Amino acid sequence: MTEITDFATTLTQIRREWDKAEHSLKIAEQVGNQVIFPAIKELRYAGRRIVDALAECASGGDANKVRALLDDALFDCYRARHDAVDASISTIAAELDVLGVLAA
């Protein structure tokens, strides 16, 4: 029978990466003074994968399916962080370009 405790290490990784993504998201929102929807959506997808994994565990489901769902959630967190960083860099580059700092 599949138990959620079998995935403690992965859940710890997800929490750590989720926290990093949220931190990057907050910085990106401050830099660009706007909401970074792609990153928020990725965290939403991660949350859904976690809920699906928990439901699979609760029903005594397949451990490989639970692992795949949690792996997807982890990668969603990575993608959220990357989206936030990309938004920050794009905003900073545009501002530097306006200032003439990035003149070719």
Secondary structure, DSSP 8 states (H G I E B T S, - for coil): ---GGGGHHHHHHHHHHHHHHHHHHHHHHHHHTS--HHHHHHHHHHHHHHHHHHHHHHTT--HHHHHHHHHHHHHHHHHHHHHHHHHHHHHHHHHHHHHTTT--
